[in-house]
Amino acid sequence: MLAKSRGGTPPEDPIAALTTLTEDDGVQIAPLYSQRDEQPEAPLPGAFPFIRGGNPTPDVRLGWKVAERFDATTDASDVLGALESGASALWLTRPDPAPLLEGVYPDMAPILLTAGGRAADAAAQVYAALDRAAESDAYRADLVRVSLGAAPFTSQVVGRADVSIEEAVELARVADARSEDVRALVVDGADLHNAGATAAQELGLAAAAALDQVRALTAAGLSPAAALGQLTIRLAATDDQFLTLAKIRAWRTVWARVAQRLGAPDAGNAPVHAVTSLAATTQRDPWVNLLRTTVAAFGAGLGGADYVTTLDYDEALPGGVEGYSRAFARRIARNTQLLLLEESNLGRVVDPGAGSWHVESLTDDLARAAWGVLQAVEGAGGFARGAADETIATRLGESADRRDAAVARRARKLTGVNEFPNLAEPPVAPSAATNGPVVRSYAAPFEALRTRSDAFLREHGVRPRIRMVTIGTVAQHNGRSTFLTNLLASGGIETVLDAAEQAAGAATRDGPPGARITALAGSDSGYAEEGEALARSLREAGDLVLLAGAPGTVDDGLVDIYLHAKIDAAAALDDLLTRLGA
């Protein structure tokens, strides 16, 4: 029925025709799941292999921890205000966390650090805060949860400054001796994701990095269980809610199996910190990021992440959205999760995806694909070697290139960027923070085009323009004229409708420099009746002629460029901007 609804003759194998891939992992999404896809029932939360969560007694009144991020632009009042307003964990991304911990009870809110190469200094400041808190009789060391955030392997791959593995090992030695639950090391899968990793690559490479870290710790004298207890995993949450949900469950499956092989299966439940994807955060139409982060937090929470961070909606803009404070952005990010937890009550059901044929199948398929990635890295000498010889970075770059190509073809849709763009929004300053060795932004190809359009607007007072001539009634041309308008706008090109004058040459030609370009939009029948004559008259007038449709619709000798759904839209728009002088 689904295949037939697409029109035409149904394919011989409709299931295969409607099956899609998650990314470039070979993991397939079927159009329909049934009892034939049923997986064996997983053990309860807290039991190996921890598919349903690592905590055997989760507090369903609280759900996951809302981990708000604080950087060098924030102070202690921001931290205390967030804790009073619903944040339940602190992610401190500055090398001197001490000022942010003033007045904070460390046994009431887990502390996650990211201090790069100054992790040892940050750890010393946190230990000082713990020791001061321990002077109180009310202090509960058994409730303290601290992650020092040293990530020597994954940081090396993405070019981020961090401690050496020797320094990380020493941090782990000290952390293991503390009475509190202090974990020295983080495996940052989110960094790998932002650099281009697919879901299976993110999991497999993270497991390989974690395994090398455990080897380093056991070589230094820690037991396998103690070494495993020094790890926290950070994963990216995207706006693909089921993929995010299944990815977090699959991670626990993979890592529990690694712990089993190491002889410490009960220690294979490293806490998961899910962070909404920075690579998927856009500069253009940043309000859409509110929807992206809501869906991402939804998937991460239901997947069983221990901590969830929703990045600010204006994360990709260096100065934020004009007229709105950074405090507003932080409050919206925090309240996104609080709405999910306290109004939608999503934390009150543990692992709600359990038993779903789709979720369980996707979890198993992702875990198997990730295990294949882990085996490949191990076969090549391990993560440390792959990071040193840059083979892992090369693989991530290749994955990012394929993802960019899908965005460029608009096969991967980004609302507000390559779909339904808003040319009326104010120009923005490009940000180096959203693309580079650390982050390969999904939207970068189209946002670069929009930046060129902004520069043209500043110089000439108008955006690059293309005249559009429609053929037939609105009902006849609306599909293609709408497609054409949205496609050109995604490259920063404004469409000027000239239906009344058609191609008689009477349309106003005054304006900015650049080629005279006219686009034709109509139905196939309209092209057959009027397209050739219109295209010929435009060519004779010196115009470059575009046509919304496939090649061959009109005599190819009369049309310069065909625009349709299967083209490399980014490349075509880049060419048009150049022709228009932008």
Buried (B, 14 or more C-beta within 10 A) or exposed (E): EEBEEEEEEBEEEBEEEBEEEBBBBEBEBBEEBEEEBEBEEBEEBBBBBBBBBBBEEBEEEEBBBBBBBBEEEBEBEBBBBBBEBBBBBBBBBBBEBBBBBEEBBBBEBBBBBBBBBBBBBBBEBBBEBBEEBBEEEEBBBEBBBBBBBBBBBBBBBBEBEBBEBEBBBBBBBBBBEEEBBBBBBBBBBBBBBBBBBBBBBBBBBBBBBBBBBBBBBBEBEBBBBBBBBBBBBBBBBBBBBBBBBBBBBBBBBBBBBBBBEBEBBBBBBBBBBBBBBBBBBBBBBBEBBBBBBBBBBBBBBBBBBBBBBBBBBBBBBBEBBEEEEBEBBBBBBBBBBBEBBBEEEBBEEBBBBBEBBBBBBBBBBBBBBBBBBBEBBBEBEBBBEBBBEEBBBEBBBEBBEEBBBBBBBBEBEBBBBBBBBEBEBEEBEBBEBBBBEBBBBBBBBBBBBBBBBBEBBEEBEEBBBBBBBBBBEEEBBBEBBEBBBBBBBBBBBBBBEBBEEBBEEEBEEEEBEBBBBBBBBBBBEBBEBBBBEBBBBBBEBEBBBBBBBEEEBBEEEBBBBBBBEEBBBBEBBBEBBEBBEB
